[in-house]
């Protein structure tokens, strides 16, 4: 069971860190997609997108 203090602290952190939460959630979705759902064509497309993103910086 989670204490009231822990719930309050978690809510406070969540309220202050919406952007971080979004990044963590999307990263998790991306990893799950690559690991469990992506086809070879999906992976090739993602590789191309990643390479373009890395080379643009």
C-alpha positions in Angstrom: 0.0 0.0 0.0 1.2 3.5 -0.8 1.2 6.2 1.9 -0.6 9.5 1.6 2.8 11.2 1.6 4.0 9.1 -1.3 0.9 9.8 -3.3 1.2 13.5 -2.6 4.9 13.6 -3.6 4.2 11.6 -6.8 1.4 14.0 -7.7 3.6 17.0 -7.1 6.4 15.5 -9.2 3.9 14.6 -12.0 2.4 18.1 -12.0 5.9 19.7 -12.3 7.3 17.3 -14.9 4.7 17.0 -17.6 7.3 17.2 -20.4 9.5 14.5 -18.8 6.5 12.2 -18.4 5.6 12.6 -22.1 9.2 11.8 -23.1 9.3 8.7 -20.9 5.9 7.5 -22.2 6.8 8.0 -25.9 10.2 6.4 -25.4 8.5 3.4 -23.9 6.0 3.2 -26.7 8.8 3.4 -29.3 10.8 0.6 -27.7 7.7 -1.6 -27.4 6.9 -1.0 -31.0 10.4 -1.8 -32.2 10.7 -4.9 -30.0 7.3 -6.4 -30.4 5.3 -5.0 -33.3 7.5 -3.5 -36.1 7.9 -5.2 -39.4 11.1 -5.2 -41.4 9.8 -2.3 -43.5 8.9 -0.4 -40.4 12.4 -0.8 -39.0 13.9 0.3 -42.3 11.8 3.4 -42.3 12.7 4.1 -38.7 16.4 3.6 -39.4 16.2 6.1 -42.3 14.4 8.7 -40.0 16.9 8.2 -37.2 19.9 8.5 -39.6 18.4 11.8 -41.0 17.8 13.1 -37.5 21.4 12.3 -36.4 22.9 13.8 -39.5 20.9 17.0 -39.2 22.4 17.9 -35.9 
